[in-house]
Structure formats: C-alpha cells, structure tokens
Amino acid sequence: MKSTRFVFGRALAVLCALLFVSFGFMSCQQEDETEYVNYSLSGTWKSSYGEIFKITSTSLSNGGSWGDSYAGNNLLVSYTDDSETSGYIYIKYTRAINPDYTYSETAPDVGKWYAIAFKELTASSVSLSGAYGTESSTSTLEEAISTFTIANGYFSSYSECVKQ
C-alpha cells in the first residue's frame, strides 16, 4: 500500500506543477501581433509633375526633365510616427538655388541644412514636400530640425510620387 500512496502523491504533485505552469503561461500578456513593415525611402521617385527624387542612404537629389535642381548629402531621416511612414529628411546642400533661380554648387545655401517632409510612405509610393518659407536653409542640423516643421508652416503642398 505504501507504493500506491507514493505513486498517487507523486502524480498529484506533478499535476499541481503542470497546473501552476499552465496558469502562469495563460496570465502572460500576449505581444501585439500587428505586422511591422519598414518601407525604404531609398530609390528613385517620380511625381505626376515630372519631378524626380533620387534618394540613397546618404544623399538626395531633385530634378526633372528640366535638369538638376537641389541636392545634398549627410542625409538623416527622422520619423514622426511609430509605423515609420511619415517624417523628415534632412540634407546638407551640395547644390542649391541661386538668386537668379539657377542651381549650382556655389549657391549661397550650399553647405547649409535643408529639409524635405514625407508622408504616406509605402513600398511603391510616397508624398514629398520640400521646405518653403522664410528660411531657405540653416547653419546647423539642430536649427533645421527646429525650423523646418509642418507646425511652422514650411510644408503646405506635397508631390505624390511613385517608385521607379
């Protein structure tokens, strides 16, 4: 009879342990199973107006059938939402607009910072808007981040672009 109690006691202990572990797993919060997709801004984007934006991990250039417009390096992307579908692209001008509305590597803004806002980024499309307002560039990246914002009115119209 002693062996039956031992087996029954041991089985009861194992059962209690299994129940304890099962309740432990059931009480853990499940992770949010929302799929996260990080779309890349890198690539060539063309707008319905004929603008062409070429974006790499380090640079951005803008132009179209009319020729080259502005360009920059030291590219930095700052996302404004958790899904990383909107935000700002900051560049240090390597080519900018001159007072006579031509573009060159010797324009007054070359070497200064500029921003482009983006929204609705997907694998095949994005809306882009270059900063336009009182300031055309800033001396530092920190100034660009605080100056070129939607709240400050620098981004009022966007170009709807598709990836080429």
N, C-alpha and C positions, 0 to 999 in steps of 0.2 A: 504494500500500500504506500510505502514511503516513496517509491519511484513514481507513482501516479501523481502524487502531490507535487513532486519536483517538476515533472513534465507540465502539469497544469499551471503551476506557479510561473514557470519559465515562459510558457505560451502567453499567459496573462501579461507578463512584463513586456514581452515583445509586442503584443497588441497595443498596450498603452504607449510604448515608444513610437510605434507607427502612427497612432492617432495624434500624438503630440507633434510629430514632424509634419503630418498632413495638415493640421490646423495652422502650423507655422507657415507653410507654403501658401495656404489659402488666404492668410491675412496679409501677405505681402502685396503692396500695390504693384499693379502691372504698369510697365512703361507705356507711354503713348506710342501707339503703333503707326502714327502718321508717317508716311513716306517722306523723306527729306531728299530733295534733289538740288544740287548746286549747279546752276547753269553758268556757262562761261561767257564772259564779255569778249574774250579773245576771238578775233576773226574779222572778216570784212562785212560791214553792214551798209546797206543801201536804202535810202529813203525814197519816198514817192516823188520828192522834189529833185532827185538825182544826186543828192549829197552822198558821199562815200566816207565812211568812218573806218579806218584800219586800226584795230586795237590789238596790241600784244601784251604780254605780261609786264613790259617795261615802257611802252610808248603808245602814243595815239597820234594819228594824223587825220586831217579832214580835207576834203576837196570834192571834186566832181568833174563833169565834162569840161568845165571852165578852167580847170587846173588845180594846183595845190592851194589850200588855204592855210589854216594854222596847224601846228604840230608841237608835240612836246615829249619829253622823256621823264624819268623819275616817277613813273605812273604809280599812283596809290589809289586803291578802291576802298571806300568807306560805305558799308551797308547801313541802311536806315530801318531795316526790318529783319526779323528773325529768319524769314524764308529766303533772304538774300536776293530779292527780285527788284529792289529799288535802292538807290543811294547816290553817291557822288564819285566821280572820277577826277582826281587832281593830277595835273601835269605841270611841269616846268617848261615854259615855252622854249622851243628851239626855232620856231618860225611863227611870226605874228604879223598883225596888220600894221601898216604904216599910216601916217596921217593922210596920204594920198590914196588910201584904200587899196594899195597893192600889198602883197605879202612878201616878207623877206626874213632872212636870218639875222638881219641887223636892225630890225624894228625896235622901237623903244621898250616893248614888253618882253623881248627875248631875255631869258634868264630869270624871269619872274613867274609866279604861280597863277594858274587858271583852273576853273572847274567846269565840269560837264555833269549835269544831273541825268540819272536814268531811272526808268520805272517800267513795270510790266515785263521784266526780263523772262524770256522762255528760251528753249533750245533754238528756236528759229526766228524770234522777233524781240525787239526792244524799242522803247521810246527814249530818244535822246534830246537834250536841250543844253546848248552852250550858255554860259552865264552872260547876261547882258544887263547893264545898268550903269550906275555912277562910276564904279571902278572897273577897269579892264584887266587888271592884274594886281597881285600883291607881292610884296618883297619876300614874305615867308610863307611856308605851308600853313603854319598856325593861323596867320591872318586870312589865308584863303579859306580855311575851314570855317572861321567865324564870319567872314564877309559873304562868301558866295553860298547863300542858302535860299531855299524856297520861301522861308518866312521873311527874308529881307527883300523879296520881290525880284530876284535875279533870274528866275526860270519861269516864264509865263507861257511859252509855246514849245511844243515838243515835235520832233520829226519821228514819224512812225517808220521804223527800219526793219528790214528782213535780212537774215544772214545769207550771204552769198556762198 
